[in-house]
């Protein structure tokens, strides 16, 4: 009817309903700390992320999802200066492990082997934080909520990406595409992208509940995914 209000669901509500439908005990991104110049700076970085995420969720229509948000960080000398390939390999192994499976004892949608690899965004994409990403967050002059251009970002890695796969439509190798080189690759999808922190824990997470939407939001580096 003309003039009738259309209810637009809050992304946090969609995360809440998805978690409920799948009987998930935890949600949220897995973070890899790959820079170790200053522990104090890292603590500031994590504090900024947690405060921004908490404020965003508390202001949403489903603040209860904060109760199951889990902050898991892989850190240690073995990850110092780790590149995206190393992090992807570790994340792929971990997401297929019994430890990851144990996070979701009652989850409905698991793989045939019981693993949770690629079953939810938590096990399909992880966050890689190098020195440049760290400094983009702690060096931001204003609050994250005002960072509409995505100056503060982290690197999001796609666990399913494998270089050298032949495109099913064209029959061509990815590197036949005409793109500027990014860390040695000219393919369009290089397996990771830069994502603005202020949209990461609610908007981007809810967008990737359907992994088929990844291609729609993928932003090739050095550009940054920064939805308004």
N, C-alpha and C positions, 0 to 999 in steps of 0.2 A: 504493500500500500504506500501511496505517496506520503512522504513525511515520516514514515515509520523509521525508527532508529534501528540501525544495524549493530549488533553487538560484536565487537572485534575482540577475540580472545587474547589475553595477555600471554606472551611467550612463557612466562613462569608457570601459568596454569597448564600449558601444554606439557611442560616438563613434569609437573606434578602428576598429571593424568597418565603420562607415559610410564613414569616410574611405578605408579600404582598398578597399571595394567600388566606390566612385566614383573611385578613383585620385586623391585630392585631395592637393595639395602643401602647402596651408595651411588652417587653420581658425581660428575665433575672431572676436569681434565687431569691427566697425569703430567707432572712437570719435571723436566730434566734441567738441572743446574749444570751448565757447561762453562762457567766463568768463576774464577776463584781469586780475583785480585784483592778483594776486601769483604770480609764477613759482615761488617757493619752495613755496607751498601746492599748486600743481599738481604739482610734483615729488613732494611727500609723498603726494598723492592717487594718483598712478601707482604709487609704491612700495608703497603699501598694497594696491592691486589686484593687482599682480604677485606680491607675497609671499603673499597669501591664495590666489591661484589656483595658484601653484607648490606650496604646501603641500598643497592639496586634491588636486591631481593626483598628487603624489608618494605620497600616502597611499591612492590608489585602486588598483584591480586592473589598471590600464592606464597606468602612469606614462610609457610611451613616447610618449603623445600630446603630451607637453610638447615633444617635438622639432619638431613641426610647428605648434605654436601660434604665431600671428603677431600682434604688437601694432601695428596700423596706426592712427595718429591723424591726423585732419585738424585743423589748427590754423593760426592766422594772423588778422590784423586783419579779413579778410573774414568770419570766423565769430564775431566779437565780438558777443555778445548775440543771436545768430541764434536765431530761434524754430523750432518743430518743422516748420513748413511749408517754410522755407528749407532746413533740413537734409534733409528728405525729398526735396525737389527735387534737391539736389546729389547725395545718395546714389543716387537713382534713375538719374541721368545717369551717375554714376561706375560703378555696378554693371553698366550696359549698355555700358561702354566697353572699348576694347582693352586698357587698363591692367589692369582687373579680370580680363578674360579671360586675360591673360598670367600671372596668378597661378596658374592651373590648366591648364597646357599639356596634361596627359594626362587631364583630367576626362572621365568617360564621359557624364554627364547634362548636356548643354548645350542651349540653345535652338537653334532652326533657323538663326538668324543667327550662331551660335557664341558668343553672349554668355552670361554666367553669372547675369544678373539673376533673382533669386528661385529660383535653382537649389539653394542650400543656405542654412541660417540666416545665414551670413556675408554673403549678398547679398540677404537678405529683410528683416532687421531690423538697425538700427544703434543706437548709444548716444549720446544727447544729454546733455551734462554742462553744466548751468548753475550759477550761484552756489549756489543752494539745494542741489542734488545734491552739489556739491563739498564744501560745508560739512557735509553730513550724514555724509560719509565721514571727513573729516579731524577732525571734532569728536566722533566716537564715543569714549566713555570707555573701552570695553573692546575686546578683539579681535573681529574680524568673525565668527569662528566661533561666538561667543556671542550674536550679534545675531539672535535668533530672531524678533523682531518687525519686522525690516526697517527699523530707523531709518536705516541707511546704504543709500542707493539711488541709482540713476541712471534716466534716462528712456529707455525703449526705444521706438523708432519703427518702425512697420510701413510698409514702402516701398510696399505694394500699396494702401494706404488712399486712397480718394478721396471727398471730401465730396459729398453730393448724389445719390448713387446710390439708386435706388428699391429698396426691399426686394422681392425676388422673390416672397416668400410673401404678404405683406400688401398689396403694391402701394403702400405708404406711404413718404413721404420719411423719412429717418432722424430729422430734427428734429421729427417728429410724436410721438416717444417722450417719455414723462414722466420726465425726468431733471433733476437739478440741473445748472446751466450750468457747463461747464468750458471756459475760454478761448473763450467765445462759442458753444459748441455744447451742445445738449441731447440729441444722439443718444447711444445707449449706448456704442458703440465710437467713441471720438474719435480713433483712429489712433495712440495711444501709451499706454503705461502706465508706472508706477513699479515698478521691479524691485529687490528686495534684492540687494545686491552679493555677499553670501556664497553665494548659490546660482546666480550668473549664468553662470559659465564652464563648469560641468559639468552641473548638474541642468537648468537652463533651456535651455541649448544642446541637450542631448540630447532634451529634450521637444519642441523645435521642429524636430527633424530631420523630423518629420511635421507640416507646416504646418497640417493639418486640426485639430491639437490646440490651435491658438492660441485658438480660441473657448472651449475648456475651461479654459484658464489665465488668460484675459484678466481683468484686474482694473481696474475703472474708477477713474481718479484722482478724489479725492485718496488713495484707498486704495492700499496697496502689496502687490504680489505677493511673499510671503515664505514659500515652502514650507519646512516643518520638515525 
